[in-house]
Amino acid sequence: MESERGSGAAVAPQTFSDDEVMQASFRLEAGTVGAEPARKLFLRTYTLSNARARVWHAMPEEEWPLLATILRNRIIMRPIHANPHAQRYLKPKNGGFTTVIYVDNFGDELVDDADAAAERIELRLAWRLFDPPRYGLGLSRNLDPVWQGLSRIKDRDILVISRDPGMYTEDGVVSIGTEEVDKLRRAFDRITKNGRKLIRETKHGVVHDDVLTRLDPERFQRIVRAGPPLVEVRREGSKQALARERAERQSNVKAVRRHLGELVMETPQELMKLHTEIERVTLAKMIEAFRAKLDTKVTELHWQAFFEQNKFVLSLAFARPVELTRTQFHAKGSTLTGAGAQIGDFLFKEYGQALAIVEIKTPETYLLRGTAYRGEEVFGPHSDLSGAVTQVLFQQSELRQRWYTHKNDNPALNLSGADVIRCVVVAGRLPSDSKKLRSFEVFRNACKDVEIITFDELLAKLELLEKQLAPKPEPDLF
């Protein structure tokens, strides 16, 4: 036994079949980028040691290429062709852009398992824009014209795709927004679809001209095809291009409106798709504006104006359909000196007879006191929150007491009643501390007459709706 241990016999390298090398395998290392914690994902690679027997060996781990550096708010990719059977195996996938950075501002927690890290990357990457880690990351194949076109910008080897809509090129970097890339993807899909349709129609035309016209010339007559139209080529500056694109968009909108009746009859499905896409884009813009206001401290008046312009956001606070009746309504009038008025922010009519009062504060509104009450786990409501709750309850009481006066003043309330007047307070953000979050949940669930909803919860509802409206991938029939 000792002689065998001391002989230093080499361990036979593990072999892999053609099918096995197609199953991606990864290694994960902890590291940093500057002072920021990161995880480095390496891809196991192979070499064909026996072409006739189709036997593969894995390369040593120290030779595995770095596929991605994962950070909380971005993913730094080194895209390569990951198919061992292809001639371009391990070569850069996106041409001269050897580094592709996806900035998602996701704030994701870093994991320490290689397979889990690869799955998290796939979940974080924008839908249909990137290949998953098992395919070598980078822009997907149908977006090859994007990096090929951007490669015409000299001395650029880093491509940044970010949720920031800004577009620039400097210091070896080309940056473009995720939405812009997705717009290109959808345009490419339409071109592909139209191209397949043209090919199909052309093939049918060939059968018609070369076969049917000979079998039954009386019934089938040859189709005379006109030559390709002349194409005018001209150069235009950036201002002219923007003006032309704007004019084309306006012309397209006017054309749709002008032929709306015909479109409903001829292409109802396409019209519904267009309607859905308009809603999705409008929702995305609304979410973008919401996030921007959350990132910058604005006053209650700014938030009230935002919700008045985007009534749909506040409607998400209700289970039933609602209709905005009045903004800045007077539940109680003031005295001659101007004192004593009870002014509410929004008054909604629910489907049925119920009413709802919505009081708007700001995301910076304190929800809980800073110190615990007699211990370490119980945090009482902050005076800002309890004051808002009391305020909206006073408005409810005054509205009931003066109901007939309000009803006579506002005919829109004729079908409503004062029996059920719901109260909603929109204030603050959910506490990140688990103990404070529990105290907040206990408090707001005990407020049977007042629904308390935070700004980040409204944003989460909008984001969930945007996810549900996202177009589903269409099956490839060819």
C-alpha positions as CSV (number, residue, x, y, z in Angstrom):
1,M,0.0,0.0,0.0
2,E,2.8,2.4,0.8
3,S,4.6,1.7,-2.4
4,E,1.4,2.4,-4.3
5,R,0.9,5.8,-2.6
6,G,4.5,6.7,-3.1
7,S,4.5,5.8,-6.8
8,G,2.8,9.1,-7.7
9,A,0.5,7.4,-10.3
10,A,-1.3,10.0,-12.4
11,V,-5.0,10.2,-12.2
12,A,-6.6,9.6,-15.5
13,P,-8.4,12.7,-16.9
14,Q,-12.1,12.6,-17.0
15,T,-13.5,12.0,-20.5
16,F,-16.7,13.5,-22.0
17,S,-18.9,12.6,-24.9
18,D,-20.2,14.8,-27.7
19,D,-23.5,15.2,-25.8
20,E,-21.9,15.8,-22.4
21,V,-19.8,18.8,-23.6
22,M,-23.0,20.5,-24.7
23,Q,-24.1,20.6,-21.0
24,A,-22.6,23.9,-19.6
25,S,-20.7,23.7,-16.4
26,F,-19.4,26.7,-14.3
27,R,-17.1,27.7,-11.5
28,L,-17.7,30.7,-9.3
29,E,-15.1,32.8,-7.4
30,A,-15.7,35.6,-5.0
31,G,-13.9,38.9,-5.8
32,T,-14.3,42.6,-6.0
33,V,-14.5,45.4,-8.6
34,G,-12.9,48.3,-6.9
35,A,-14.4,48.2,-3.4
36,E,-17.7,46.6,-4.6
37,P,-18.2,42.9,-3.9
38,A,-18.6,40.7,-7.0
39,R,-18.8,37.1,-8.2
40,K,-16.8,35.8,-11.2
41,L,-18.3,33.1,-13.3
42,F,-16.0,30.8,-15.3
43,L,-17.1,28.4,-18.1
44,R,-15.6,25.0,-18.3
45,T,-14.1,24.4,-21.7
46,Y,-13.0,21.3,-23.6
47,T,-10.5,20.0,-26.1
48,L,-11.2,17.1,-28.5
49,S,-8.5,14.6,-27.7
50,N,-9.6,11.8,-30.0
51,A,-11.6,12.9,-33.0
52,R,-12.3,9.4,-34.3
53,A,-13.6,8.1,-30.9
54,R,-15.2,11.5,-30.2
55,V,-13.5,11.7,-26.8
56,W,-13.2,15.1,-25.1
57,H,-11.2,16.3,-22.1
58,A,-11.9,19.3,-19.9
59,M,-9.3,22.1,-19.9
60,P,-7.5,22.8,-16.6
61,E,-9.6,25.1,-14.4
62,E,-7.0,27.9,-14.5
63,E,-7.6,28.0,-18.2
64,W,-11.4,28.4,-18.1
65,P,-12.4,31.7,-19.6
66,L,-14.0,34.4,-17.4
67,L,-17.6,34.5,-18.7
68,A,-19.1,37.2,-16.4
69,T,-18.5,39.4,-13.4
70,I,-21.7,39.7,-11.4
71,L,-22.4,42.8,-9.3
72,R,-25.5,43.9,-7.5
73,N,-26.5,46.4,-10.1
74,R,-24.8,45.3,-13.3
75,I,-23.4,42.2,-15.1
76,I,-20.1,42.5,-17.0
77,M,-20.1,39.9,-19.7
78,R,-17.2,38.5,-21.9
79,P,-19.3,36.9,-24.6
80,I,-17.9,33.9,-26.4
81,H,-19.2,31.1,-28.7
82,A,-19.8,28.3,-26.2
83,N,-20.6,25.4,-28.6
84,P,-17.5,23.0,-28.6
85,H,-18.6,21.6,-32.0
86,A,-18.4,24.9,-33.8
87,Q,-15.3,26.1,-35.6
88,R,-15.6,29.5,-33.8
89,Y,-15.6,27.9,-30.4
90,L,-14.4,30.3,-27.6
91,K,-14.0,33.2,-30.1
92,P,-15.6,36.5,-29.2
93,K,-19.3,36.5,-30.0
94,N,-20.1,40.2,-30.5
95,G,-17.1,41.1,-32.7
96,G,-14.9,43.9,-31.4
97,F,-17.1,44.4,-28.4
98,T,-15.3,41.9,-26.2
99,T,-17.0,43.3,-23.1
100,V,-20.8,43.8,-22.9
101,I,-22.1,45.4,-19.7
102,Y,-25.8,45.2,-18.8
103,V,-26.8,47.8,-16.2
104,D,-30.1,46.8,-14.5
105,N,-29.8,48.6,-11.1
106,F,-31.5,45.4,-9.8
107,G,-29.8,45.5,-6.4
108,D,-29.6,41.7,-6.5
109,E,-28.0,39.6,-3.7
110,L,-24.9,37.8,-4.7
111,V,-25.0,34.0,-4.4
112,D,-22.1,31.6,-3.8
113,D,-23.2,28.7,-6.0
114,A,-22.1,28.6,-9.6
115,D,-25.3,27.1,-11.1
116,A,-27.5,29.4,-9.0
117,A,-25.4,32.4,-10.2
118,A,-25.9,31.4,-13.8
119,E,-29.7,31.1,-13.2
120,R,-29.8,34.5,-11.6
121,I,-28.0,36.0,-14.5
122,E,-30.5,34.6,-16.9
123,L,-33.4,36.0,-14.8
124,R,-31.8,39.4,-14.6
125,L,-31.0,39.8,-18.3
126,A,-33.6,41.7,-20.4
127,W,-36.0,39.4,-22.1
128,R,-34.9,38.2,-25.6
129,L,-32.0,40.6,-25.8
130,F,-29.2,38.4,-24.5
131,D,-28.1,34.7,-24.6
132,P,-28.1,32.8,-21.3
133,P,-24.8,31.8,-19.7
134,R,-24.9,28.3,-21.2
135,Y,-24.8,29.8,-24.7
136,G,-21.9,32.2,-23.8
137,L,-23.9,35.4,-23.0
138,G,-23.7,38.5,-25.1
139,L,-26.4,39.9,-27.5
140,S,-28.6,37.2,-29.0
141,R,-28.0,36.1,-32.6
142,N,-31.0,38.0,-34.1
143,L,-29.4,41.3,-32.7
144,D,-26.1,40.7,-34.6
145,P,-26.9,43.8,-36.8
146,V,-26.8,45.9,-33.7
147,W,-23.2,45.2,-32.7
148,Q,-22.1,45.0,-36.3
149,G,-23.5,48.4,-36.9
150,L,-22.0,49.9,-33.7
151,S,-18.7,48.4,-34.7
152,R,-18.4,51.0,-37.4
153,I,-17.6,53.5,-34.5
154,K,-13.8,53.2,-34.3
155,D,-11.8,52.3,-31.2
156,R,-14.7,51.0,-29.2
157,D,-14.6,47.7,-27.4
158,I,-17.1,48.0,-24.6
159,L,-20.8,48.0,-25.2
160,V,-23.1,49.2,-22.3
161,I,-26.8,48.4,-22.4
162,S,-28.6,50.2,-19.6
163,R,-32.1,51.0,-18.4
164,D,-30.9,54.6,-18.6
165,P,-32.3,55.8,-21.9
166,G,-29.3,58.0,-22.6
167,M,-27.1,57.2,-25.6
168,Y,-23.4,58.2,-25.9
169,T,-20.0,57.0,-27.1
170,E,-16.7,58.0,-25.3
171,D,-13.5,56.5,-24.0
172,G,-13.8,53.2,-25.8
173,V,-17.5,52.8,-24.7
174,V,-20.7,52.8,-26.6
175,S,-23.8,53.1,-24.4
176,I,-27.4,52.5,-25.6
177,G,-30.6,52.1,-23.7
178,T,-32.4,48.8,-23.1
179,E,-35.6,50.2,-24.5
180,E,-33.8,51.3,-27.7
181,V,-32.3,47.8,-28.2
182,D,-35.7,46.2,-27.6
183,K,-37.2,48.5,-30.1
184,L,-34.6,47.3,-32.7
185,R,-35.4,43.7,-31.7
186,R,-39.1,44.2,-32.4
187,A,-38.3,45.9,-35.7
188,F,-36.1,43.0,-36.7
189,D,-38.8,40.6,-35.8
190,R,-41.3,42.4,-38.1
191,I,-38.8,42.4,-40.9
192,T,-38.2,38.7,-40.5
193,K,-41.9,38.0,-40.4
194,N,-42.6,40.2,-43.5
195,G,-39.6,38.6,-45.3
196,R,-41.0,35.1,-44.6
197,K,-44.4,36.2,-45.9
198,L,-42.8,37.6,-49.1
199,I,-40.8,34.4,-49.7
200,R,-43.9,32.3,-49.2
201,E,-45.9,34.4,-51.6
202,T,-43.1,34.4,-54.1
203,K,-43.0,30.6,-54.0
204,H,-46.7,30.4,-54.6
205,G,-46.3,32.8,-57.5
206,V,-43.7,30.5,-59.1
207,V,-46.0,27.5,-58.8
208,H,-48.8,29.6,-60.3
209,D,-46.8,30.9,-63.2
210,D,-44.8,27.7,-64.0
211,V,-47.4,25.0,-63.3
212,L,-51.0,26.2,-63.0
213,T,-50.9,28.4,-66.1
214,R,-49.8,25.4,-68.1
215,L,-52.3,23.0,-66.6
216,D,-55.3,25.3,-67.0
217,P,-54.4,28.4,-69.0
218,E,-58.0,29.5,-69.2
219,R,-58.5,29.8,-65.5
220,F,-55.0,30.7,-64.4
221,Q,-53.3,33.6,-66.1
222,R,-49.7,34.5,-65.8
223,I,-49.0,37.3,-63.3
224,V,-46.9,40.1,-64.7
225,R,-44.6,41.4,-61.9
226,A,-43.4,45.0,-62.1
227,G,-39.7,45.7,-61.7
228,P,-38.4,47.0,-58.4
229,P,-39.1,50.7,-57.7
230,L,-36.4,53.3,-58.0
231,V,-34.8,54.1,-54.7
232,E,-33.8,57.7,-53.8
233,V,-30.6,57.9,-51.7
234,R,-29.8,61.1,-49.9
235,R,-27.8,62.2,-46.9
236,E,-29.4,64.0,-44.0
237,G,-28.2,65.6,-40.8
238,S,-29.3,64.7,-37.3
239,K,-31.8,67.5,-37.1
240,Q,-33.3,66.6,-40.5
241,A,-33.5,62.9,-39.5
242,L,-35.3,63.8,-36.2
243,A,-37.8,66.0,-38.0
244,R,-38.4,63.4,-40.7
245,E,-38.9,60.6,-38.1
246,R,-41.3,62.8,-36.1
247,A,-43.3,63.6,-39.3
248,E,-43.4,60.0,-40.2
249,R,-44.7,59.0,-36.7
250,Q,-47.4,61.7,-36.8
251,S,-48.4,60.6,-40.4
252,N,-48.7,57.0,-39.2
253,V,-50.9,58.0,-36.3
254,K,-53.1,60.1,-38.5
255,A,-53.4,57.2,-41.0
256,V,-54.4,54.7,-38.3
257,R,-57.1,57.1,-37.0
258,R,-58.3,57.9,-40.5
259,H,-58.8,54.2,-41.4
260,L,-59.8,53.0,-37.9
261,G,-63.2,51.7,-39.1
262,E,-61.6,49.6,-41.9
263,L,-58.9,48.3,-39.6
264,V,-61.4,47.0,-37.1
265,M,-63.1,45.0,-39.8
266,E,-60.0,43.9,-41.8
267,T,-57.3,43.4,-39.1
268,P,-58.9,43.3,-35.7
269,Q,-56.1,41.2,-34.1
270,E,-53.4,43.5,-35.3
271,L,-55.4,46.5,-34.0
272,M,-55.7,44.8,-30.6
273,K,-52.0,44.2,-30.5
274,L,-51.4,47.8,-31.3
275,H,-53.7,48.9,-28.5
276,T,-51.9,46.5,-26.1
277,E,-48.5,47.9,-27.2
278,I,-49.7,51.5,-26.7
279,E,-50.9,50.6,-23.2
280,R,-47.6,48.9,-22.4
281,V,-45.5,51.8,-23.6
282,T,-47.7,54.3,-21.8
283,L,-47.4,52.2,-18.6
284,A,-43.6,52.0,-19.0
285,K,-43.4,55.8,-19.3
286,M,-45.6,56.2,-16.2
287,I,-43.4,53.8,-14.2
288,E,-40.3,55.7,-15.4
289,A,-41.8,59.0,-14.2
290,F,-42.8,57.4,-10.9
291,R,-39.2,56.1,-10.3
292,A,-37.8,59.5,-11.2
293,K,-39.9,61.3,-8.6
294,L,-39.0,58.6,-6.0
295,D,-35.4,59.3,-6.6
296,T,-35.8,63.0,-6.1
297,K,-37.5,64.6,-3.1
298,V,-40.6,66.5,-4.3
299,T,-43.4,68.1,-2.4
300,E,-46.9,66.8,-1.7
301,L,-48.2,69.3,-4.4
302,H,-46.0,67.6,-7.0
303,W,-47.3,64.2,-6.0
304,Q,-50.9,65.4,-6.1
305,A,-50.3,66.8,-9.6
306,F,-48.7,63.5,-10.7
307,F,-51.6,61.4,-9.4
308,E,-54.1,63.8,-10.9
309,Q,-52.5,63.4,-14.3
310,N,-52.1,59.6,-13.8
311,K,-55.4,58.7,-12.0
312,F,-54.8,55.1,-13.0
313,V,-52.0,54.8,-10.4
314,L,-54.3,55.6,-7.5
315,S,-57.0,53.2,-8.8
316,L,-54.6,50.4,-8.0
317,A,-55.2,51.0,-4.4
318,F,-58.8,49.7,-4.8
319,A,-60.2,46.2,-5.5
320,R,-63.3,47.6,-7.4
321,P,-63.4,50.0,-10.3
322,V,-63.3,53.6,-9.2
323,E,-63.8,57.0,-10.9
324,L,-62.2,60.3,-9.7
325,T,-65.0,62.7,-8.6
326,R,-63.1,65.6,-7.2
327,T,-59.6,66.8,-6.4
328,Q,-59.0,69.1,-3.4
329,F,-62.5,68.6,-2.2
330,H,-63.9,70.5,0.8
331,A,-65.4,68.0,3.4
332,K,-66.0,71.1,5.6
333,G,-66.0,74.7,4.6
334,S,-63.9,77.4,6.3
335,T,-65.0,80.3,8.5
336,L,-64.8,83.9,7.4
337,T,-61.2,84.0,8.6
338,G,-60.3,80.9,6.5
339,A,-59.8,78.6,9.5
340,G,-61.4,75.3,10.2
341,A,-61.6,73.9,6.6
342,Q,-61.2,70.2,6.0
343,I,-59.8,69.8,2.5
344,G,-59.1,66.3,1.1
345,D,-56.8,65.5,-1.7
346,F,-58.9,63.1,-3.8
347,L,-62.5,61.9,-3.7
348,F,-63.3,58.7,-5.7
349,K,-66.6,57.0,-6.5
350,E,-66.4,53.2,-6.3
351,Y,-68.5,50.9,-8.5
352,G,-71.8,51.0,-6.6
353,Q,-72.6,53.5,-3.9
354,A,-69.4,53.6,-2.0
355,L,-67.0,56.6,-1.9
356,A,-63.3,56.8,-1.1
357,I,-61.1,59.5,0.3
358,V,-57.4,59.4,-0.7
359,E,-54.9,61.5,1.3
360,I,-51.5,61.9,-0.3
361,K,-48.2,62.5,1.6
362,T,-44.7,61.9,0.4
363,P,-42.3,58.9,0.2
364,E,-40.2,60.6,2.9
365,T,-43.1,60.6,5.4
366,Y,-42.0,58.9,8.6
367,L,-44.2,55.8,9.3
368,L,-42.7,54.7,12.7
369,R,-41.0,56.3,15.6
370,G,-37.2,56.1,15.7
371,T,-37.0,54.3,19.1
372,A,-38.8,51.2,20.3
373,Y,-41.6,51.4,22.9
374,R,-40.6,49.6,26.1
375,G,-38.3,47.1,24.5
376,E,-36.7,46.4,21.2
377,E,-39.5,45.0,19.0
378,V,-42.4,47.4,19.2
379,F,-42.3,50.6,17.3
380,G,-45.3,53.0,17.5
381,P,-46.6,55.0,14.6
382,H,-44.9,58.3,13.9
383,S,-46.9,61.4,14.4
384,D,-46.8,62.1,10.7
385,L,-48.6,58.8,10.0
386,S,-51.0,59.0,12.9
387,G,-51.8,62.6,12.0
388,A,-52.5,61.6,8.4
389,V,-54.8,58.8,9.6
390,T,-56.7,61.2,11.9
391,Q,-56.9,63.8,9.2
392,V,-58.6,61.5,6.7
393,L,-61.0,60.2,9.4
394,F,-62.0,63.8,10.2
395,Q,-62.7,64.3,6.5
396,Q,-64.8,61.1,6.5
397,S,-66.8,62.3,9.5
398,E,-67.4,65.8,8.0
399,L,-68.4,64.4,4.7
400,R,-71.1,62.2,6.3
401,Q,-72.4,65.0,8.5
402,R,-72.8,67.4,5.5
403,W,-73.7,64.7,3.0
404,Y,-77.0,66.3,1.7
405,T,-75.3,69.6,1.2
406,H,-72.5,68.0,-0.7
407,K,-74.9,65.9,-2.8
408,N,-76.9,69.0,-3.8
409,D,-73.8,70.9,-4.7
410,N,-72.3,68.1,-6.8
411,P,-74.8,66.2,-9.0
412,A,-72.1,63.5,-9.7
413,L,-72.8,62.2,-6.2
414,N,-76.5,61.5,-6.8
415,L,-75.9,57.8,-7.2
416,S,-73.5,57.5,-4.3
417,G,-74.2,57.3,-0.5
418,A,-72.6,58.2,2.7
419,D,-73.0,54.8,4.3
420,V,-69.7,53.5,3.1
421,I,-66.8,56.0,2.8
422,R,-63.4,54.3,2.5
423,C,-60.2,56.1,3.6
424,V,-56.8,55.6,2.0
425,V,-53.5,57.2,3.0
426,V,-50.6,57.0,0.6
427,A,-47.4,57.7,2.6
428,G,-43.8,56.7,3.1
429,R,-42.0,53.5,2.1
430,L,-42.0,50.0,3.6
431,P,-39.5,49.7,6.4
432,S,-36.4,47.6,5.5
433,D,-35.9,46.5,9.1
434,S,-37.9,43.4,9.8
435,K,-38.9,44.5,13.4
436,K,-40.1,47.8,12.2
437,L,-41.9,46.2,9.2
438,R,-43.8,43.9,11.6
439,S,-44.8,46.9,13.8
440,F,-46.0,48.7,10.7
441,E,-48.0,45.8,9.4
442,V,-49.6,45.2,12.8
443,F,-50.6,48.9,13.0
444,R,-52.0,49.3,9.5
445,N,-53.9,46.0,9.6
446,A,-55.5,47.2,12.9
447,C,-56.8,50.4,11.2
448,K,-60.1,48.9,10.0
449,D,-61.4,52.2,8.6
450,V,-58.2,53.4,6.9
451,E,-56.1,51.6,4.3
452,I,-52.4,52.6,4.4
453,I,-50.4,52.0,1.3
454,T,-46.8,53.0,0.7
455,F,-45.3,54.6,-2.5
456,D,-43.1,51.7,-3.2
457,E,-46.1,49.3,-3.0
458,L,-47.9,51.4,-5.7
459,L,-44.8,51.2,-7.8
460,A,-44.6,47.4,-7.3
461,K,-48.2,47.1,-8.5
462,L,-47.4,49.1,-11.6
463,E,-44.3,46.9,-12.3
464,L,-46.3,43.7,-11.9
465,L,-48.9,45.0,-14.3
466,E,-46.1,45.9,-16.8
467,K,-44.8,42.3,-16.5
468,Q,-48.2,40.9,-17.2
469,L,-48.6,43.1,-20.3
470,A,-45.2,42.2,-21.7
471,P,-45.6,40.4,-25.1
472,K,-45.3,36.7,-25.0
473,P,-42.8,35.1,-27.5
474,E,-44.4,34.1,-30.7
475,P,-43.8,30.6,-32.0
476,D,-41.4,30.2,-34.9
477,L,-43.4,28.4,-37.5
478,F,-40.5,28.0,-39.9
